[in-house]
């Protein structure tokens, strides 16, 4: 992770064909600003500027686990109960945020050019939580630095929770919020922002969640839903969807 502040420009085709590899920078060239307890106050104003000026914002959470098999249930209420149980016992380890601001649109080339900035906010709950071995293995495989999290993670819980402030700013912006399997992320944010148990039923949770969104808030986009029901990909996990698009 990098603490340098720099805007990256990426170009994506609006055509239905996949973007060619020469338009996508190598991962080593994508600069990521790590946000931790040591630089939080310094980076926070810049992050707010990026959020408020963005046309859309992608957010993804790294979690300490997801719990049992109920997440795969065809019964939506049973699936919600599994998500609820996970949000009550597991924790958010980091919040990834990418802001994208449209800077050029070419009708002739059918392309859009965005100015992007990627942030990785390390978060450490002050309350005890469950960590699953499978989650540790997954994160370690993707080079997650657990020592860095323990030493420099932004501690959260209670009235001054930075996640609550961050989510309020996201909802207050005019940007479209993009998630992947977003119900899980929203459940974890709701639980750990407000420190209260999630409602017993999905309907109650949706009603409570909708009260947090302004009336003029733009639609939330879920890439997992789009992959499964729009593009009809054979798989919908995030890395596969990224490689296909």
GROMACS elastic network, one bead per residue, 0.5 to 0.9 nm:
[ bonds ]
;  ai    aj funct       b0    kb
    1    31     6  0.77915   500
    1    32     6  0.56738   500
    1    33     6  0.64860   500
    1    34     6  0.56154   500
    1   120     6  0.77379   500
    2     5     6  0.84223   500
    2    31     6  0.63182   500
    2    32     6  0.51098   500
    2    34     6  0.57363   500
    3    31     6  0.84741   500
    3    32     6  0.69392   500
    3    34     6  0.52970   500
    3    35     6  0.75023   500
    3    39     6  0.86554   500
    3    43     6  0.88945   500
    4    31     6  0.73585   500
    4    32     6  0.74407   500
    4    33     6  0.59153   500
    4    34     6  0.84404   500
    5    31     6  0.80972   500
    5    32     6  0.81502   500
    5    33     6  0.64444   500
    5    43     6  0.86077   500
    5    46     6  0.85803   500
    5   117     6  0.83872   500
    6    31     6  0.71669   500
    6    32     6  0.86190   500
    6    33     6  0.84873   500
    6   116     6  0.89046   500
    6   117     6  0.71531   500
    7    31     6  0.81728   500
    7   115     6  0.61821   500
    7   116     6  0.56326   500
    7   117     6  0.52985   500
    7   118     6  0.84804   500
    8    29     6  0.89610   500
    8    30     6  0.71463   500
    8    31     6  0.73654   500
    8   114     6  0.82977   500
    8   115     6  0.56965   500
    8   116     6  0.50136   500
    8   117     6  0.61323   500
    8   118     6  0.86132   500
    9   113     6  0.70710   500
    9   114     6  0.56927   500
    9   116     6  0.57785   500
    9   117     6  0.86068   500
   10    23     6  0.74119   500
   10    24     6  0.68383   500
   10    25     6  0.76047   500
   10   112     6  0.88045   500
   10   113     6  0.61163   500
   10   114     6  0.56847   500
   10   115     6  0.66729   500
   10   116     6  0.70616   500
   11    19     6  0.89697   500
   11    23     6  0.62872   500
   11    24     6  0.73516   500
   11   111     6  0.71456   500
   11   112     6  0.60074   500
   11   114     6  0.63260   500
   11   115     6  0.88875   500
   12    15     6  0.89169   500
   12    19     6  0.65713   500
   12    23     6  0.73671   500
   12    24     6  0.81624   500
   12   111     6  0.61462   500
   12   112     6  0.57677   500
   12   113     6  0.65631   500
   12   114     6  0.81572   500
   13    16     6  0.79600   500
   13    17     6  0.80192   500
   13    18     6  0.78433   500
   13    19     6  0.60476   500
   13    20     6  0.88660   500
   13    23     6  0.89750   500
   13   109     6  0.84033   500
   13   110     6  0.64783   500
   13   112     6  0.64236   500
   13   113     6  0.87452   500
   14    17     6  0.84061   500
   14    19     6  0.89425   500
   14   110     6  0.57226   500
   14   111     6  0.54257   500
   14   112     6  0.68883   500
   15    18     6  0.78841   500
   15    19     6  0.85635   500
   15   110     6  0.66223   500
   15   111     6  0.77591   500
   16    19     6  0.89083   500
   17    20     6  0.87733   500
   17   245     6  0.83027   500
   18   244     6  0.71121   500
   18   245     6  0.54106   500
   19    22     6  0.83706   500
   19    23     6  0.68895   500
   19    24     6  0.77281   500
   19   245     6  0.66625   500
   20    23     6  0.58587   500
   20    24     6  0.73444   500
   21    24     6  0.54357   500
   21    25     6  0.79864   500
   22    25     6  0.72950   500
   24    27     6  0.88367   500
   25    28     6  0.80374   500
   25    29     6  0.61891   500
   25    30     6  0.69586   500
   26    29     6  0.54792   500
   26    30     6  0.69547   500
   27    30     6  0.52508   500
   27    31     6  0.84000   500
   28    31     6  0.76257   500
   30   117     6  0.89518   500
   30   118     6  0.81866   500
   31   117     6  0.78012   500
   31   118     6  0.69951   500
   31   119     6  0.88873   500
   32   117     6  0.73508   500
   32   118     6  0.50245   500
   32   119     6  0.55750   500
   32   120     6  0.68282   500
   33    43     6  0.85252   500
   33   117     6  0.80945   500
   33   118     6  0.62587   500
   33   120     6  0.61263   500
   33   121     6  0.83932   500
   34    39     6  0.86066   500
   34    43     6  0.89662   500
   34   118     6  0.87131   500
   34   119     6  0.58684   500
   34   121     6  0.60006   500
   34   122     6  0.74275   500
   35    38     6  0.80567   500
   35    39     6  0.62684   500
   35    40     6  0.56712   500
   35    43     6  0.68220   500
   35    44     6  0.82010   500
   35   119     6  0.68315   500
   35   120     6  0.58434   500
   35   122     6  0.62685   500
   35   153     6  0.83955   500
   35   154     6  0.81042   500
   36    39     6  0.56532   500
   36    40     6  0.54524   500
   36   120     6  0.85392   500
   36   121     6  0.62022   500
   36   122     6  0.55821   500
   36   123     6  0.76699   500
   36   149     6  0.83573   500
   36   152     6  0.54918   500
   36   153     6  0.53547   500
   36   154     6  0.54217   500
   37    40     6  0.52728   500
   37    41     6  0.80845   500
   37   122     6  0.81962   500
   37   123     6  0.87645   500
   37   151     6  0.88789   500
   37   152     6  0.54324   500
   37   153     6  0.58102   500
   37   155     6  0.75645   500
   38    41     6  0.78836   500
   38    42     6  0.85670   500
   38   152     6  0.67361   500
   38   153     6  0.87395   500
   38   154     6  0.84135   500
   39    42     6  0.52279   500
   39    43     6  0.60392   500
   39    44     6  0.83047   500
   40    43     6  0.53115   500
   40    44     6  0.56905   500
   40   121     6  0.87813   500
   40   154     6  0.77978   500
   41    44     6  0.53827   500
   41    45     6  0.74973   500
   42    45     6  0.68536   500
   42    46     6  0.78940   500
   43    46     6  0.54484   500
   43    47     6  0.62343   500
   43    48     6  0.88244   500
   44    47     6  0.50686   500
   44    48     6  0.62677   500
   44    49     6  0.87883   500
   45    48     6  0.51420   500
   45    49     6  0.63839   500
   45    50     6  0.88291   500
   46    49     6  0.51072   500
   46    50     6  0.63623   500
   46    51     6  0.87023   500
   47    50     6  0.51373   500
   47    51     6  0.61826   500
   47    52     6  0.86620   500
   47    99     6  0.89477   500
   47   117     6  0.88219   500
   47   119     6  0.79072   500
   48    51     6  0.50187   500
   48    52     6  0.60570   500
   48    53     6  0.85356   500
   48   166     6  0.84946   500
   48   169     6  0.74567   500
   48   170     6  0.88668   500
   49    52     6  0.52878   500
   49    53     6  0.61738   500
   49    54     6  0.85204   500
   50    53     6  0.53719   500
   50    54     6  0.59926   500
   50    99     6  0.62491   500
   50   100     6  0.82031   500
   50   101     6  0.83131   500
   50   116     6  0.86620   500
   50   117     6  0.74129   500
   51    54     6  0.53431   500
   51    55     6  0.86367   500
   51    56     6  0.84660   500
   51    57     6  0.72632   500
   51    98     6  0.88186   500
   51    99     6  0.61714   500
   51   100     6  0.86108   500
   51   169     6  0.76368   500
   51   170     6  0.67838   500
   51   173     6  0.68853   500
   51   175     6  0.78149   500
   52    55     6  0.85789   500
   52   169     6  0.79584   500
   52   170     6  0.79921   500
   52   172     6  0.82688   500
   52   173     6  0.53451   500
   52   174     6  0.72128   500
   52   175     6  0.76386   500
   53    99     6  0.84784   500
   53   100     6  0.85157   500
   53   101     6  0.67013   500
   53   173     6  0.80902   500
   53   174     6  0.83186   500
   53   175     6  0.81234   500
   54    57     6  0.66527   500
   54    99     6  0.56214   500
   54   100     6  0.52387   500
   54   102     6  0.77132   500
   54   115     6  0.88424   500
   54   116     6  0.86390   500
   54   173     6  0.82204   500
   54   174     6  0.78771   500
   54   175     6  0.59673   500
   54   176     6  0.86853   500
   55    99     6  0.77274   500
   55   100     6  0.59480   500
   55   101     6  0.50386   500
   55   102     6  0.64545   500
   55   174     6  0.72771   500
   55   176     6  0.66748   500
   56    98     6  0.86020   500
   56    99     6  0.63334   500
   56   100     6  0.56055   500
   56   101     6  0.70424   500
   56   102     6  0.88977   500
   56   174     6  0.81955   500
   56   177     6  0.59687   500
   56   178     6  0.71852   500
   57    97     6  0.69408   500
   57    98     6  0.56672   500
   57   100     6  0.61596   500
   57   101     6  0.88806   500
   57   170     6  0.82491   500
   57   175     6  0.63745   500
   57   176     6  0.61717   500
   57   177     6  0.50678   500
   57   178     6  0.58883   500
   57   179     6  0.87229   500
   58    96     6  0.79891   500
   58    97     6  0.57005   500
   58    98     6  0.50910   500
   58    99     6  0.65603   500
   58   100     6  0.82505   500
   58   176     6  0.84191   500
   58   177     6  0.59683   500
   58   179     6  0.59868   500
   58   180     6  0.87572   500
   59    95     6  0.70287   500
   59    96     6  0.55176   500
   59    98     6  0.65167   500
   59    99     6  0.88430   500
   59   177     6  0.73888   500
   59   178     6  0.62900   500
   59   179     6  0.56111   500
   59   180     6  0.80660   500
   59   185     6  0.87970   500
   60    94     6  0.84703   500
   60    95     6  0.59729   500
   60    96     6  0.50892   500
   60    97     6  0.67035   500
   60    98     6  0.89867   500
   60   178     6  0.87142   500
   60   179     6  0.63573   500
   60   180     6  0.69560   500
   60   182     6  0.84139   500
   60   185     6  0.73143   500
   61    92     6  0.66003   500
   61    93     6  0.74331   500
   61    94     6  0.58326   500
   61    96     6  0.61256   500
   61    97     6  0.88765   500
   61   185     6  0.64121   500
   61   188     6  0.89092   500
   62    65     6  0.86891   500
   62    91     6  0.87076   500
   62    92     6  0.60114   500
   62    93     6  0.54289   500
   62    94     6  0.51579   500
   62    95     6  0.64856   500
   62    96     6  0.79602   500
   62   139     6  0.80954   500
   63    66     6  0.73694   500
   63    90     6  0.70968   500
   63    91     6  0.57240   500
   63    93     6  0.54022   500
   63    94     6  0.72907   500
   63   131     6  0.85957   500
   63   135     6  0.74483   500
   63   188     6  0.88343   500
   64    90     6  0.56110   500
   64    91     6  0.54572   500
   64    92     6  0.64757   500
   64    93     6  0.65081   500
   64   129     6  0.81454   500
   64   130     6  0.67984   500
   64   132     6  0.62417   500
   64   133     6  0.88760   500
   64   135     6  0.58815   500
   64   136     6  0.73696   500
   65    86     6  0.72936   500
   65    89     6  0.88877   500
   65    90     6  0.59309   500
   65    91     6  0.75699   500
   65    92     6  0.89744   500
   65   130     6  0.74105   500
   65   131     6  0.59205   500
   65   132     6  0.52401   500
   65   133     6  0.83037   500
   65   134     6  0.76027   500
   65   135     6  0.53793   500
   65   136     6  0.83940   500
   66    71     6  0.81617   500
   66    82     6  0.82759   500
   66    83     6  0.72762   500
   66    85     6  0.87033   500
   66    86     6  0.53567   500
   66    87     6  0.79180   500
   66    90     6  0.71716   500
   66   132     6  0.80886   500
   66   135     6  0.82238   500
   66   184     6  0.88037   500
   67    70     6  0.81665   500
   67    71     6  0.80632   500
   67    82     6  0.70964   500
   67    83     6  0.78804   500
   67    85     6  0.75001   500
   67    86     6  0.54005   500
   67    89     6  0.86993   500
   67    90     6  0.81708   500
   67   132     6  0.80379   500
   68    71     6  0.68190   500
   68    72     6  0.89368   500
   68    82     6  0.68221   500
   68    86     6  0.82543   500
   69    72     6  0.58410   500
   69    73     6  0.73297   500
   69    79     6  0.87513   500
   69    82     6  0.77654   500
   70    73     6  0.51481   500
   70    74     6  0.88393   500
   70    75     6  0.89254   500
   70    78     6  0.63206   500
   70    79     6  0.52927   500
   70    80     6  0.82873   500
   70    81     6  0.76948   500
   70    82     6  0.51824   500
   70    83     6  0.80834   500
   71    74     6  0.87125   500
   71    78     6  0.77934   500
   71    80     6  0.75116   500
   71    81     6  0.84535   500
   71    82     6  0.56822   500
   71    83     6  0.66522   500
   72    75     6  0.86745   500
   72    79     6  0.66669   500
   73    76     6  0.70193   500
   73    77     6  0.88013   500
   73    78     6  0.64680   500
   73    79     6  0.54923   500
   74    77     6  0.88499   500
   74    78     6  0.79617   500
   74    79     6  0.73752   500
   75    78     6  0.53454   500
   75    79     6  0.62238   500
   75    80     6  0.87019   500
   76    80     6  0.61129   500
   76    81     6  0.86782   500
   76   202     6  0.81134   500
   77    80     6  0.50102   500
   77    81     6  0.62833   500
   77    82     6  0.87705   500
   77   201     6  0.68832   500
   77   202     6  0.62691   500
   78    81     6  0.50890   500
   78    82     6  0.64205   500
   78    83     6  0.87878   500
   79    82     6  0.51774   500
   79    83     6  0.63799   500
   79    84     6  0.86368   500
   80    84     6  0.60102   500
   80    85     6  0.85781   500
   80   183     6  0.86332   500
   80   184     6  0.87371   500
   80   200     6  0.89168   500
   80   201     6  0.75258   500
   80   202     6  0.61287   500
   81    85     6  0.61160   500
   81    86     6  0.85700   500
   81   200     6  0.74893   500
   81   201     6  0.76200   500
   81   202     6  0.80861   500
   82    85     6  0.51609   500
   82    86     6  0.62383   500
   82    87     6  0.86712   500
   83    86     6  0.51019   500
   83    87     6  0.61445   500
   83    88     6  0.86535   500
   83   183     6  0.83011   500
   83   184     6  0.62093   500
   83   187     6  0.72037   500
   83   188     6  0.84548   500
   84    87     6  0.51693   500
   84    88     6  0.62827   500
   84    89     6  0.88762   500
   84   184     6  0.85441   500
   84   187     6  0.69464   500
   84   188     6  0.82599   500
   84   191     6  0.87661   500
   84   197     6  0.82631   500
   84   198     6  0.63068   500
   84   199     6  0.82598   500
   84   200     6  0.82425   500
   85    88     6  0.51937   500
   85    89     6  0.64476   500
   85    90     6  0.84310   500
   85   198     6  0.88819   500
   86    89     6  0.53311   500
   86    90     6  0.55007   500
   86    91     6  0.83987   500
   86   184     6  0.89432   500
   86   188     6  0.81870   500
   87    90     6  0.55421   500
   87    91     6  0.68999   500
   87    92     6  0.89389   500
   87   184     6  0.80540   500
   87   187     6  0.64098   500
   87   189     6  0.84918   500
   87   190     6  0.87922   500
   87   191     6  0.64514   500
   87   192     6  0.79819   500
   87   197     6  0.87894   500
   87   198     6  0.82729   500
   88    91     6  0.81090   500
   88   129     6  0.85709   500
   88   188     6  0.80190   500
   88   191     6  0.69883   500
   88   192     6  0.84691   500
   88   196     6  0.89004   500
   88   197     6  0.69236   500
   88   198     6  0.79529   500
   89   128     6  0.84393   500
   89   129     6  0.55623   500
   89   130     6  0.58016   500
   89   131     6  0.89066   500
   90   128     6  0.87959   500
   90   129     6  0.52256   500
   90   130     6  0.50228   500
   90   131     6  0.66560   500
   90   132     6  0.86841   500
   90   188     6  0.84794   500
   91   124     6  0.81063   500
   91   125     6  0.68518   500
   91   128     6  0.88496   500
   91   129     6  0.61520   500
   91   130     6  0.73871   500
   91   131     6  0.80704   500
   91   188     6  0.74335   500
   91   192     6  0.78309   500
   92    95     6  0.74520   500
   92   122     6  0.88264   500
   92   123     6  0.65497   500
   92   124     6  0.73090   500
   92   125     6  0.75101   500
   92   188     6  0.72047   500
   92   189     6  0.81487   500
   92   192     6  0.81653   500
   93   121     6  0.85972   500
   93   122     6  0.61982   500
   93   123     6  0.50583   500
   93   124     6  0.60365   500
   93   125     6  0.80107   500
   93   149     6  0.75887   500
   93   153     6  0.82349   500
   94   120     6  0.66995   500
   94   121     6  0.53731   500
   94   123     6  0.51194   500
   94   124     6  0.80329   500
   94   149     6  0.84426   500
   94   153     6  0.84049   500
   95   119     6  0.80572   500
   95   120     6  0.58239   500
   95   121     6  0.50034   500
   95   122     6  0.66243   500
   95   123     6  0.73375   500
   95   163     6  0.89070   500
   96   118     6  0.73647   500
   96   119     6  0.57847   500
   96   121     6  0.62863   500
   96   122     6  0.87560   500
   97   117     6  0.81814   500
   97   118     6  0.57966   500
   97   119     6  0.51343   500
   97   120     6  0.64541   500
   97   121     6  0.80148   500
   98   116     6  0.67911   500
   98   117     6  0.55975   500
   98   119     6  0.62937   500
   98   120     6  0.88078   500
   99   115     6  0.81013   500
   99   116     6  0.55222   500
   99   117     6  0.53880   500
   99   118     6  0.66112   500
   99   119     6  0.85445   500
  100   114     6  0.58144   500
  100   115     6  0.56841   500
  100   117     6  0.68878   500
  101   113     6  0.84479   500
  101   114     6  0.52169   500
  101   115     6  0.51263   500
  101   116     6  0.64323   500
  102   105     6  0.76019   500
  102   112     6  0.71686   500
  102   113     6  0.60405   500
  102   115     6  0.64489   500
  102   116     6  0.88771   500
  103   112     6  0.79193   500
  103   113     6  0.57974   500
  103   114     6  0.54059   500
  103   115     6  0.64853   500
  104   111     6  0.83577   500
  104   112     6  0.58993   500
  104   113     6  0.50013   500
  104   114     6  0.69821   500
  105   109     6  0.87355   500
  105   110     6  0.77034   500
  105   111     6  0.60982   500
  105   113     6  0.63485   500
  105   114     6  0.89904   500
  106   109     6  0.54191   500
  106   110     6  0.55361   500
  106   111     6  0.53041   500
  106   112     6  0.63593   500
  106   113     6  0.84418   500
  107   111     6  0.68714   500
  107   112     6  0.87254   500
  108   111     6  0.79778   500
  109   112     6  0.87634   500
  121   153     6  0.79306   500
  121   154     6  0.76847   500
  122   148     6  0.84461   500
  122   149     6  0.60297   500
  122   152     6  0.74093   500
  122   154     6  0.59081   500
  122   155     6  0.87029   500
  123   149     6  0.71443   500
  123   152     6  0.85310   500
  123   155     6  0.58886   500
  123   156     6  0.68987   500
  123   163     6  0.86426   500
  124   127     6  0.88028   500
  124   149     6  0.69973   500
  124   150     6  0.71746   500
  124   152     6  0.85910   500
  124   153     6  0.51425   500
  124   154     6  0.56794   500
  124   156     6  0.63050   500
  125   128     6  0.73803   500
  125   129     6  0.79010   500
  125   153     6  0.87364   500
  125   154     6  0.82086   500
  125   155     6  0.55269   500
  125   156     6  0.52401   500
  125   157     6  0.64424   500
  125   192     6  0.84913   500
  126   155     6  0.60754   500
  126   156     6  0.61375   500
  126   157     6  0.62806   500
  127   156     6  0.88409   500
  127   157     6  0.77044   500
  131   134     6  0.87283   500
  131   135     6  0.71603   500
  131   136     6  0.74684   500
  132   135     6  0.52457   500
  132   136     6  0.64810   500
  132   137     6  0.88404   500
  133   136     6  0.50399   500
  133   137     6  0.62197   500
  133   138     6  0.86287   500
  134   137     6  0.50957   500
  134   138     6  0.61398   500
  134   139     6  0.86185   500
  135   138     6  0.50863   500
  135   139     6  0.61139   500
  135   140     6  0.84396   500
  136   139     6  0.52622   500
  136   140     6  0.59601   500
  136   141     6  0.84616   500
  136   144     6  0.88053   500
  136   146     6  0.89840   500
  137   140     6  0.51224   500
  137   141     6  0.60455   500
  137   142     6  0.86919   500
  138   141     6  0.51872   500
  138   142     6  0.65485   500
  138   143     6  0.89895   500
  138   144     6  0.87929   500
  139   142     6  0.51021   500
  139   143     6  0.64107   500
  139   144     6  0.51670   500
  139   145     6  0.83779   500
  139   146     6  0.88935   500
  140   144     6  0.51658   500
  140   145     6  0.73761   500
  140   146     6  0.82734   500
  141   144     6  0.74911   500
  144   148     6  0.86745   500
  144   149     6  0.87269   500
  145   148     6  0.52931   500
  145   149     6  0.64843   500
  145   150     6  0.89957   500
  146   150     6  0.62819   500
  146   151     6  0.85862   500
  147   150     6  0.52237   500
  147   151     6  0.60885   500
  147   152     6  0.83445   500
  148   151     6  0.52022   500
  148   152     6  0.56752   500
  148   153     6  0.71128   500
  149   152     6  0.54082   500
  149   154     6  0.83192   500
  150   153     6  0.58135   500
  152   155     6  0.87141   500
  154   162     6  0.80640   500
  155   161     6  0.80454   500
  155   162     6  0.83402   500
  156   160     6  0.75140   500
  156   162     6  0.63823   500
  156   163     6  0.72754   500
  156   192     6  0.82413   500
  156   193     6  0.84400   500
  157   160     6  0.70791   500
  157   161     6  0.50485   500
  157   162     6  0.82333   500
  157   163     6  0.85950   500
  157   192     6  0.67313   500
  157   193     6  0.69336   500
  157   194     6  0.81290   500
  157   195     6  0.71619   500
  158   161     6  0.55325   500
  158   192     6  0.84607   500
  158   193     6  0.74076   500
  158   194     6  0.70939   500
  158   195     6  0.66983   500
  159   162     6  0.89838   500
  159   164     6  0.85762   500
  159   193     6  0.86069   500
  159   194     6  0.81629   500
  160   163     6  0.87769   500
  160   164     6  0.78536   500
  160   165     6  0.80329   500
  161   164     6  0.54209   500
  161   165     6  0.68144   500
  161   166     6  0.88805   500
  161   192     6  0.84868   500
  161   193     6  0.64471   500
  161   194     6  0.85528   500
  162   165     6  0.51018   500
  162   166     6  0.60435   500
  162   167     6  0.85516   500
  162   193     6  0.83118   500
  163   167     6  0.59897   500
  163   168     6  0.84120   500
  163   189     6  0.74247   500
  163   192     6  0.79699   500
  163   193     6  0.60867   500
  164   167     6  0.52287   500
  164   168     6  0.61151   500
  164   169     6  0.86530   500
  164   189     6  0.79182   500
  164   190     6  0.85369   500
  164   192     6  0.82767   500
  164   194     6  0.75260   500
  165   168     6  0.50974   500
  165   169     6  0.62696   500
  165   170     6  0.87199   500
  165   193     6  0.86811   500
  166   169     6  0.51588   500
  166   170     6  0.62866   500
  166   171     6  0.87529   500
  167   171     6  0.61911   500
  167   172     6  0.84575   500
  167   189     6  0.80500   500
  167   193     6  0.85770   500
  168   171     6  0.51842   500
  168   172     6  0.60288   500
  168   173     6  0.87187   500
  168   212     6  0.83771   500
  168   213     6  0.89811   500
  169   173     6  0.62311   500
  170   173     6  0.54060   500
  170   174     6  0.83756   500
  170   175     6  0.77133   500
  170   177     6  0.77619   500
  171   174     6  0.78065   500
  171   175     6  0.82082   500
  171   177     6  0.83514   500
  171   212     6  0.78379   500
  171   213     6  0.61258   500
  171   214     6  0.70519   500
  171   217     6  0.71486   500
  172   175     6  0.86065   500
  172   213     6  0.82030   500
  172   214     6  0.72960   500
  172   217     6  0.79523   500
  173   176     6  0.85045   500
  173   217     6  0.81117   500
  174   216     6  0.83523   500
  174   217     6  0.67354   500
  174   218     6  0.69528   500
  175   217     6  0.80037   500
  175   218     6  0.67629   500
  176   217     6  0.78633   500
  176   218     6  0.53666   500
  176   219     6  0.61206   500
  176   220     6  0.60196   500
  176   221     6  0.72423   500
  177   218     6  0.77787   500
  177   219     6  0.72933   500
  177   220     6  0.50402   500
  177   221     6  0.62497   500
  177   222     6  0.85960   500
  178   182     6  0.82270   500
  178   219     6  0.89639   500
  178   220     6  0.59425   500
  178   222     6  0.58450   500
  178   223     6  0.72391   500
  179   183     6  0.86906   500
  179   185     6  0.78903   500
  179   220     6  0.74952   500
  179   221     6  0.61937   500
  179   223     6  0.63039   500
  179   224     6  0.80759   500
  180   183     6  0.84863   500
  180   184     6  0.88542   500
  180   185     6  0.82459   500
  180   221     6  0.82362   500
  180   222     6  0.51289   500
  180   223     6  0.50009   500
  180   224     6  0.51709   500
  180   225     6  0.78382   500
  180   237     6  0.84452   500
  180   238     6  0.69861   500
  181   184     6  0.62550   500
  181   185     6  0.72899   500
  181   222     6  0.63124   500
  181   223     6  0.72216   500
  181   224     6  0.54160   500
  181   225     6  0.72145   500
  181   237     6  0.88305   500
  181   238     6  0.89276   500
  182   185     6  0.50730   500
  182   186     6  0.60236   500
  182   187     6  0.84427   500
  182   220     6  0.88102   500
  182   221     6  0.85021   500
  182   222     6  0.61210   500
  182   223     6  0.85454   500
  182   224     6  0.81858   500
  183   186     6  0.51614   500
  183   187     6  0.60564   500
  183   188     6  0.86785   500
  184   187     6  0.51449   500
  184   188     6  0.63026   500
  184   189     6  0.86518   500
  185   188     6  0.52414   500
  185   189     6  0.61392   500
  185   190     6  0.85269   500
  186   189     6  0.50804   500
  186   190     6  0.59683   500
  186   191     6  0.85456   500
  186   209     6  0.83407   500
  187   190     6  0.51446   500
  187   191     6  0.61825   500
  187   192     6  0.86094   500
  187   198     6  0.75635   500
  187   205     6  0.84373   500
  187   209     6  0.89626   500
  188   191     6  0.52193   500
  188   192     6  0.60493   500
  188   193     6  0.82305   500
  189   192     6  0.53319   500
  189   193     6  0.56552   500
  189   194     6  0.82968   500
  190   193     6  0.53453   500
  190   194     6  0.61385   500
  190   195     6  0.79395   500
  190   196     6  0.82234   500
  190   197     6  0.89523   500
  190   198     6  0.76678   500
  190   209     6  0.78492   500
  191   194     6  0.56935   500
  191   195     6  0.54175   500
  191   196     6  0.58177   500
  191   197     6  0.62985   500
  191   198     6  0.63420   500
  192   195     6  0.52070   500
  192   196     6  0.77402   500
  193   196     6  0.84185   500
  194   197     6  0.86596   500
  197   200     6  0.86513   500
  198   201     6  0.84790   500
  198   204     6  0.87849   500
  198   205     6  0.67351   500
  199   202     6  0.73269   500
  199   203     6  0.86090   500
  199   204     6  0.58757   500
  199   205     6  0.55126   500
  199   208     6  0.85159   500
  200   203     6  0.87987   500
  200   204     6  0.72550   500
  200   205     6  0.78081   500
  201   204     6  0.54233   500
  201   205     6  0.64471   500
  201   206     6  0.88352   500
  202   205     6  0.50114   500
  202   206     6  0.61131   500
  202   207     6  0.85630   500
  203   206     6  0.51883   500
  203   207     6  0.62044   500
  203   208     6  0.86471   500
  204   207     6  0.51179   500
  204   208     6  0.61515   500
  204   209     6  0.84982   500
  205   208     6  0.51075   500
  205   209     6  0.59712   500
  205   210     6  0.84674   500
  206   209     6  0.50165   500
  206   210     6  0.59730   500
  206   211     6  0.86724   500
  207   210     6  0.51890   500
  207   211     6  0.65104   500
  208   211     6  0.53792   500
  208   212     6  0.71338   500
  209   212     6  0.54311   500
  209   213     6  0.71242   500
  210   213     6  0.53166   500
  210   214     6  0.82277   500
  211   214     6  0.75203   500
  211   215     6  0.88561   500
  213   216     6  0.82373   500
  213   217     6  0.63439   500
  214   217     6  0.52097   500
  214   218     6  0.89570   500
  215   218     6  0.87878   500
  217   220     6  0.86399   500
  221   225     6  0.83492   500
  221   226     6  0.81681   500
  222   225     6  0.54154   500
  222   226     6  0.63831   500
  222   227     6  0.87533   500
  223   227     6  0.59805   500
  223   228     6  0.85595   500
  223   236     6  0.82722   500
  223   238     6  0.80777   500
  223   241     6  0.80326   500
  224   227     6  0.50895   500
  224   228     6  0.62318   500
  224   229     6  0.85531   500
  224   236     6  0.55436   500
  224   237     6  0.70195   500
  224   238     6  0.73525   500
  224   241     6  0.80560   500
  225   228     6  0.52304   500
  225   229     6  0.58741   500
  225   230     6  0.74996   500
  225   236     6  0.81268   500
  226   229     6  0.53876   500
  226   231     6  0.63337   500
  226   232     6  0.78204   500
  226   233     6  0.89651   500
  226   236     6  0.87642   500
  227   230     6  0.58772   500
  227   231     6  0.51497   500
  227   232     6  0.56263   500
  227   233     6  0.54677   500
  227   234     6  0.84659   500
  227   235     6  0.77081   500
  227   236     6  0.56363   500
  227   237     6  0.88265   500
  227   241     6  0.69566   500
  228   231     6  0.64976   500
  228   233     6  0.58741   500
  228   234     6  0.77194   500
  228   235     6  0.74979   500
  228   236     6  0.62217   500
  229   232     6  0.53992   500
  229   233     6  0.82705   500
  230   233     6  0.83456   500
  232   235     6  0.83588   500
  232   236     6  0.87689   500
  233   236     6  0.64849   500
  233   241     6  0.78760   500
  233   244     6  0.86734   500
  235   238     6  0.89767   500
  235   240     6  0.68403   500
  235   241     6  0.75679   500
  236   239     6  0.83896   500
  236   240     6  0.65563   500
  236   241     6  0.59531   500
  237   240     6  0.56384   500
  237   241     6  0.63331   500
  237   242     6  0.87878   500
  238   241     6  0.51786   500
  238   242     6  0.61318   500
  238   243     6  0.86920   500
  239   242     6  0.50587   500
  239   243     6  0.62254   500
  239   244     6  0.86657   500
  240   243     6  0.51755   500
  240   244     6  0.62120   500
  240   245     6  0.87953   500
  241   244     6  0.51453   500
  241   245     6  0.62831   500
  242   245     6  0.54754   500
